[in-house]
Amino acid sequence: MLTDLCAWTEEFLRRLLDAFPQRLIFAGLQESYGRGEATPESDIDLVVILDHVGLPELETYRGLVRGMDQGALACGFLCGRAELDRWPRYDLMQLVWDTRPLYGTLEGLHEFTPDDVDMAIQIGASALYHSAVHCFLYDNDPSTALPALEKSAFFLARLELFRRTGAYPSTRRETALSYGPWSGGTEKKYERLIRWSSSLL
């Protein structure tokens, strides 16, 4: 786990701006560091948008991150502006809402509609339902898949809360206040995940 996120991101931004002068459109944090909920196991989930991205940019960015102290913790999303403009709206919506800006802004890229929210929920629910049923049936130890399934359920629950209330919860705690913990043994957790995702289809 990073001991000083602020210092790390400042160094990351300095390197980005040096490597891509006047080309950086946006940089931000997602996942647990973006939400202020990082644990010792957390990756540094980065979002970076450049004016355009080809293989030279990918190679430069890879070297930049690998050259940083604790760069092995970095992961995330890198693309050019043209790709972002063509990104599916339901997925772009979550990118915008789930990212804490470090440089620039994603606001104003698109106006998202209730149909975009419905599409995101339907896609997320169908993927969760399929994965939960598959893992329960075919994994030798279904409990090992639960952390990833519960992570998917958290993102889906945030969207479903937004559809119901108009407020997008920023943390796991806020989401859990409405949905409660995914408690119980393995079979009980699978039953709840399957029933809930099915109800959203």
N, C-alpha and C positions, 0 to 999 in steps of 0.2 A: 504494500500500500504506500502511496505517496505520503511523505511527511509534510510537504508544503505544495499544495495544488496551485496556489497563486504564483509561486516562483516558477513552477514547471510550465504553466500555461504562458507566462510572460516570456520565458525562454523559447517556447514553441512558436509563439507569434513572431518573435524577433527573427527566428530562423526562417519562418514562412515568408515574411515580408522581404528578407534578404534574398531568398531563393527565387521569389516570384514578384519582383518589384512592379508595383502598379497593376498587378494581375489578380490579387486576392480580393474576392468579392465578399466572402463570409467565412468565419470559423466559429465553431461552437462546441459545446459539450452535451452529450446525451447520457442516458442510463443513470447509474447510481451517483457518479460524480456530478452530473448535471442536476440531479434532484437533491444533492446534499445528503445522500444516504449511502455513501461508499463504505465498504467493508474491506478487511485485509485481502480478500480474494478479488476485488473489483478491478476490471480493466478500465483504461482511460478511453472512453468511447468518443471519438472526435468526428465532427462534421466539417468538411472543408469544401468550399466551392471556389473554383478558379474561372477565369474568363473562358478557357478551354483546357481540355485534358487529353493528351495523347501519351504514347509510351515514354517519351522523354520526361514529361511531367511526372508520370508514375515512378520512374526510376529516381528522379530527383527527390520526390517526396519520400520514397522508401528509404533512401540514404539519409535524409534529414531526420526522420523518426528514429531509425536505427542508431544514429549517432548521438542521440540524447540519453542522458542519464535516465534509467528506468524506461527507456523507449520500448522495451519488450512488452510493457503493459498497454501500449497503444493499439487501438483497433478503430474501426468505424467506416465512415462514408466519405468518398472523395469523388467529385464529378465536375464537369464543366457546366457553364450556364445554359448552353443549348440542350444538354441532356436533362437538366433540371426543368427547363421549360416544357419538355415533352413527358415528364414523369407522370405516372397515373395520379390523378387528383386525390384519390382516397389514401394513397401512400404518402404523397406530398403533404397532405394535411397533418399526418402524424409526425413527419419530419419537422414541420414548422412548430407544432405545438409541444413537441418533446425535446426541443433543443434550446439550451441556454446560450445566448450569444456571448462570444468573446471579442468578436470583431465584425462589424457590419450588421446587417439585419436581414431576416427572411420575411419580415412583415411586408405585406403589399404584393407578394408574388402572385397570389390568387385570392379570390373571394371564395370561400368554401360554402357549399350549399347543404341543406338537409339530405339531399340525395347522395352527396359525397360521404356523409357520415353513415348513412344507411348501407352504402356499398362497403365501406371499411368494416362495419360490424358484420355484415353477411360473409365477407371473405374471411375475416378473423375467426368467426364462429364455425364456419365450415372446416377451416384448417385445424382448429382446436378439436372439434368433434372427431374428425378423421384420425388425427394423431393420437388422441386419447383412446379411441376404440382399438386402433392398430397396436399401440403399446400394451394395452391390457391383454389383448388376445395373444400376441406373438413374442413379447419380450420374456426371456427366462426369469427376469426379476423386474416386474413392472414398476417397482418403487424407484428404480434408478432414473426413470424418465420423468418422474414427477416434478423435480425442480424446473426443468425446461417448460413443461406443460403449465405449471403455475405462473411462470413468467409470462407466457402467452396469455393466460387468463387475466393477469394484471393489466396488460395493455388493452385487452378487449373490454375489461370492466371500466377502464377510464373512458373509453369511447361510449359505452352504454350509459354511463353516468352523465356524460355530456349531452347525449340525446335526450335524456329524461329531465335534466335540470338546467342545461345551458351553461354549466360551469365545468371546466376541465380540471380534474384534480391533479395536482403537481407531484404528489408523493404517494408512496405505498400506504402510509398511515391514513391519509385522507380517503383513499379508496377502500381500505379495510373497514373504515367506520361505517360504510354503507353495505359492504359485502361480508364482513367478518373474516376471520382467518379460515384457510382451507384446512380445517382440523379433522382429526379422526385418523384411522388406520388407512392403509393403502387402498383397500376396496371402497371404503367410504369416500375417500378423496376422488377416486375415479368415478364413482357414481355421481358425485356432485358436479364434477367437471363435465361429464357426458350429458347429464340432464340439463345443466345450465346452458351449455353451448347449443344443444338441440333446441332449447326454448327460444334462442335468438335467431334461428334460421327462418 
